[in-house]
Amino acid sequence: MLTTPTFTPVAPICEGDALTALPTTSNNGVTGSWSPALNNTTTTTYTFTPDAGQCAVVETMEIQVNPIPTIDVTSLTECGTSGNGIYAFDLDAEVANILGSTQAITDFDVTFYEDSGVTTEITQNPFSNTTAYNQTIYVEITNNTSLCSEIFPFELQVEDAAMATMPDPVTVCDDDGINDGFHEFNLTTLNAAVLNGQNPADYQVTYHATSQGALDGTDLITNPEAFVNTTANNQTIYIRVENINIPNVCIATTSVNYTVGPVLTPVISSLDGTNTLCVDYITNTVQNQITLVSDIQGANYQYTWYLNGIEIAGANQGVYAVTTASPGLYSVSVTEIQNTTNCNSEVSQPFEVFQSGQAVLVNVSQSDALDANPSVVVTVAGYGEYWFQLDNGPIVDNDGVFTNVSSGEHTVYVYDMKTENPSCGVLVVDGINIISYPKFFTPNNDTYNDTWNITAFNNQASAQIIIYDRYGKIITQIRPAGPGWDGTYRGEKVPSTDYWFVLTYTDDVSGQQKQFKAHFALKR
């Protein structure tokens, strides 16, 4: 029957503890050897192999090696404000950092000592170092389950805190030639005021675009010697002071307000985009207003407005409304009520206000009825410069004279072209009736000029037209109120040539019956 060797179990050890050699004879007398070699750094299963000639089986034994605690942070640096290198360290708040992310606070006991022999325990928290600026204390970390522990040196360091004194606000005039609210400034001239006595060899001053950037050391203004503000007129610049002996620990922040005061050279614009006063030519009544505005606005400014260089009484606001028939050159000067930027005041460049108005009809004249070259002349008066349009034709500068006007009803539009801000309206002259006749027609059934007639007399039932050929033969007789001549004689097409006609009609002015003779062309 095989014998199973028995051994007294070995109690768990802490990593690095000494291990006693395992017995080569079992408790029940079996001799043999162990493998592998003893290891006090990690848990290991060992195998006992009986010597030859014994009726015994192979046996194993595990020896548990518990890891010793580790330390993740070995120093703590704080910024002291006392100037003597002494600081009250909150050691309890540092326990989590000492253990690190792999060792849970609930699984370990952390004890602080003043000496390496761990005889003088630090029981008061916070603990003020007894050696100025630098002191080594000791940390004992014990695993609550395995009771394995380790002692580590722990450095307490004190650096003098940085101080950042807020400098006086910076105000400069925008005198670089472009009055846009942006100006260059050397921020480093503020360093001495910010440090306020701190040694510049130990402290660095940097400038940042955001408050968070000053805290984090980001959003750095890389050219502080030639800084140009990125926000027009006013910008807050954030300042970071850092103890260069311990970067990113002892820092302080402040800010400075940087103002670029405008050089008071105002520019006038029209609030509604207009520059023209529309004035009624008959009554001289202003039909709109122009609101002028200075581009420099604020409660700290006083304004003086001028027309053609003469001060306008009572005009002392940032805007001025022109409500009377007062065209001319308007300008404004702006001064500070409470002088803050010491920027010079200048009179603006002039803004010209024009006077115009819708045309007033003076007369409409036109050529006689059935004139060979019908014309219309529209005469107007007004403050504007007027261009004319016949029906849907082009708008032209022709003093209202139109020639070769076609027969029928017409409308003439008169536009104020003096300015476009605004144009002061359109005069509509309608009811212009030109009495003429077609000079040709083309009876080819294409729906264009297929018949010939004088439709201007279609309202006279008694009016008639007799058409002759060149030999005097009567081809047809038509009335203006009828459909017209289709270019046939007794149902047959007549040839392309000139044809004569006699129009009998009643004159609208005299009431007398008149005749008009002329000729036209038939084209096929």
Secondary structure, 3 states (H helix, E strand, C coil): CCECCCCCCCCCEECCCCCCCCCCECCCCCEEEEECCCCCCCCEEEEEEECCCCCECCEEEEECEECCCCCCCCEEEEEECCCCCCCEECCHHHHHHHHCCCCCHHHEEEEEECCCCCCCECCCCCEECCCCCEEEEEEEEEECCCCCEEEEEEEEEEEECCCCCCCCCEEEECCCCCCCCCCEECHHHHHHHHHCCCCCCCEEEEEECCHHHHHHCCCECCCHHHEECCCCCEEEEEEEEEECCCCCCCEEEEEEEEEEECCECCCEEECCCCCEEEECCCCCCECCCEEEEECCCCCCEEEEEEECCEECCCCCCCEEEECCCCCEEEEEEEEECCCCCCCCECECCCEEEEEECCCEEEEEEECCCCCCCCEEEEEEECCCCEEEEECCCCEECCCCEEECCCCEEEEEEEEECCCCCCCCCEEEEEEEEECCCCCEECCCCCCCCCCECCHHHCCCCCCEEEEECCCCCEEEEECCCCCCECCEECCEECCCCEEEEEEEEECCCCCCEEEEEEEEEECC
